[in-house]
């Protein structure tokens, strides 16, 4: 399978399937429970997903909280492209997507959701992007997978699964909404795809 | 991309991507914090050899809204008045680590020359009568905002087509995005070579405007008028002015456009410019997000 990494197409070989659909469902449920517990309910809470796969995850967590607490939880979409610190991560043509946070984030507790926590740079950019929208009372971070290799003093508050990886590996999260199936897979980088 | 001199080398997909980005930039400008760090650390230099207020300010603001540093160079106050050549001017500025030049010049092809002199990115902000690509992009963006898509739109562009870089850039861009362009002017101001795929020419105003989704009036460039192109301004006004009578032939909700600056009651009826179908001020507003998108794509994308 080929992956676009830092604007360069690279080939990687399948190694293992890490999570099945049921595992993902359980992880989402557990994160929803932990969010409610930590925040003593769902009042004043809002969930914001980071493009691309943070968005369906955020929607699932918000839905789960509604089921558990009977409280509507607004959810939004965040694109962090304009806040990146590493422009080499941008491809040949930058794709900037719409940020849609259709509620006032000021004085709310915001849970930012992403699929994979790796270096922490996306989370850092996400924090800046959120703070430009207003002044939330707190920001927490939920991720489906924490794969290690943090480069910044930022850590996730809620983790679906910790998966120690090497930097030569790729963690691929697939979601029904974006990829047609729920799964988490591990790949090993081979090299650049020429042409 | 290395440059935006005209639309050569820009695919339909990449142009649509720029317009999509402009939409995001436009959202940014609606927020309380109208600024993103996207171009932090980049230096952008406006190099203006021709008077311009709105384009220069629009580019300057676009760069600042993305946290770039901006220098502005206008020829009136510079060494060019001491005889320095364009090439030397650009080389000098490049040594100061400029990442992108935004060039406005009275001579057609000037931006191309600048592009040859420098490794920095170059945006054409209007060169002679040749091209003014960001104006065409903001026109396309304005149309897209109003109609959803440019596919199948019919756009009439009326006025001094011969001397208009806006007309040329729109005739190049809009058909790429699926619209049909009708250029309309007196025969002396309507160069035949502009006829192309998706671009038709006519000297008949009614024919140009019939069924149009938008009518764009071009500024009559009075400073270029003493050379026998027109018998008289009176006659031009009587035959080619875009006014409420003209608009009756267009579609019911047709938009009224003008790239500015306007000669009110000459190429466009003054009241029409303030009509609720007029998007002239919207065009100005859209200039900033569109230029943000262009600068972002040039500086952050790989060439």
Interface residues (C-beta under 8 A of the other chain):
Chain A: X7 X79 X81 X82 X83 X84 X87 X90 X91 X92 X93 X94 X95 X96 X97 X98 X99 X128 X132 X133 X134
Chain B: X14 X17 X20 X21 X23 X24 X25 X27 X28 X31 X32 X33 X35 X36 X37 X38 X66 X293 X296 X297 X300 X301 X302
